[in-house]
Amino acid sequence: MTYQDARTPGLQDGILHHLTYTIGKDAAHATLHDWRLALSFAVRDRIVDSWFASTRASYEAGAKRVYYLSMEFLIGRLLGDALVNLRLDGEAKAAVEGLGLDFDAVLHDEPDAALGNGGLGRLAACFLESLSTLACPAMGYGIRYEHGLFRQSFDNGRQVEAPETWLQQRHVWEFERPEAAYSIGFGGHVAEQDGRMVWTPAEAVLAEAYDTPVVGWEARWTNTLRLWAARAIDPLDLARFNHGDHVGAAVPEMLARAISRVLYPDDTTEAGKELRLKQEYFFTAASLHDILRRFDSEHGDIRLLPEKVAIQLNDTHPAIAGPELVRLLHDTRGLPFDEAVDIARRTLNYTNHTLLPEALEKWPVPLMARLLPRHMMLIERIDADHAARFPARATHAVADGEVNMGALSFIMANRVNGVSALHTGLMKQTVFADLHALHPGRIVNQTNGVTPRRWLHACNPRLAGIITGTIGEGWIGDLERLAELEPHLGDAGLQQAIAGAKRANKADLADWIGATHGLSVDPDAMFDVQIKRIHEYKRQHLNILEAVALWQAIRANPDAGWTPRIKIFAGKAAPGYVFAKKIIRLVNDVAAVLNADPVTSRYLKVIFLPNYNVTLAERLIPAADLSEQISTAGKEASGTGNMKFALNGALTVGTLDGANVEIRDHVGAENFFLFGMTAEEVVARRAVEGHAGQAIAADPRLAAALAAIHDGAVSPGDPTRYHDITGNLRGPDYFLVCSDFADYWRAQREVDAAYRDAAHWTRMAALNTARSGWFSSDRTIRGYMAEIWGAASLGPRA
Ligand code: 7GP
């Protein structure tokens, strides 16, 4: 079924039409890039009808709308996704090949829109797709960064960052909306006029909207992602220009544009920069203006806001929404202060994505007061009123000269949610314990999920085809139906097909690694993959330490029947996170030594693939045998890569952290390689003085691996290179790498043994797929709709 009616020409006609009239090229002279744009425009045409229909249906129903405010949307490439959801992939391939082009090459020409750092941003992208699939009237709001997450390369093993340039090409999916522009102010002063507080900003920039349609599965529904670009209100200081200061005349424009210029590349530490706070207010204020304008056009009485609008704050980055909404309702619209706070609080909700203290945003009061003077006043009043209601156990949002954005978000939220059962429990016990005691019931859990369209159907066509051939295609829109696979798994033909699909995916990846990175890898070796941001809590260094220990063990006894393994790493380190960058260099150094070892390299190779992004994930996950989810328990809020791997038939070696706990419950303990301390044991262990030293003394293997790194075995010309890492692990070892090492080694040897029994491994892998249906972001979004937003589906099949 394709969404084509009498008015829409065949896709090939559409491509040729756009090549001529939109791109202005003759087929004889068109480049791959021209063809890709032409195809994208032809596909976009097909989305627009569904988009208009959805917009009309939302207005007609007068239904509650959901607004997802997020600093990050890690959307990746959009063409393949759109084709799949429109069910045009077959026709597109035929049309493109009919024009004498390589379909994959056309798809791969699209830049990967990296408007996010990691899990939080990718989750937002999965949520948008599920909101459309579920026909929930919704809109995503964010920033149209000119430069997304930096491009990573290696220089002698060290991370080098270069600006990302996705917008240097025409972004075909967006529609500019010059009519939806708002002036956003900063600084200035506040004065009382006729009994009302009036904020007069010292400067202002223009927020200009760009809309990207987000089409759901089978084009049932299409929502909008609206991204804001910053512009100067007066593009040129003409007086300055006419006085001959041609550069200076452009300064206002440059200053304004800086606000939407770059994505901050830190996902765990607030940048501490005024510009970051400006970015946050810029997009939050523009979004709220837009939301209220739409609300006013549909409903008369502002008191209906909580019934008609649900706003989700994706972490605290848009937390200024609380005071801003109060300002708009109280100062601008004249509602009494208490009522304004009440309406705002019943409209807003907040998702927490991390408990790491360094990632919980706090802004110095003087900065907030200077940049947003009226907001600072409102924050103080909101905080004081809240504290006055609970004199015995007040938790202050303003304390020690800082505004705690987590506490402010909590105070101003109808619901606060964590992203896995474990994480939500820890929120209640730790960071938000006091606020939870004051507001029991406000914290709820919504375990994360991933969209099965991108993360199985599109990225792994071989496995998806087998599944559809076995149980039909209902699973794509209803992932829990994967359970219907299980009764078929005894079938030898099906097992063979599943194993064959994995083998073929691995062969493709091996070819690509050989061609692009010059490393030859055997597709029959186990593909052991750890891909995520580089962070000490995620413990890439535990993984590489195990690689060194394994290397030593193989060297000592080369004929012991080792299971061949390729350890694949990918991920970016925040540019200012020196230790994480050192880990990257260590992995690259270990790779160089191990891959060149004639004795061991038959059994063990290591590669760090540069520039991890959504596109690389789509390539790696279908080819993985083993998924590394080895964070220190209690530190990974959920994880979502862990779900993608299980869905694609990789087995997990992991700790009881984040959503690993729930994955293991679903796939069965016997199909999951568990190791390591629990979150409670972690806390107890940390209190043991000399815990790392004890672990090292008890484990000669660990001691030898650490000594090798310390003595320069992988950095022969520079033996002290890794003393900071070995010193940390032998000393404080906050993330308990040493204390978990022995059990990790034990689990990895169990993995080796299991992999040698190919039939059993395939069965375990297939059970991971069949039992991962619960981890669809459709399930997550249904949970938000029912338990947080009170929103209903409007779809044709609702
Ligand atoms: C991440 C968490 O680290 C990850 O465990 C979770 O799966 C993901 O959010 C989605 O919920 N956090 C971030 O990416 C992040 O930037 C800092 O957190 C606010």
Residues whose N, C-alpha, C, O or C-beta is under 5 A from the ligand:
A	BS01	7GP	G118 G119 L120 L123 D267 T268 D315 H353 T354 A359 V419 E636 A637 S638 G639 T640
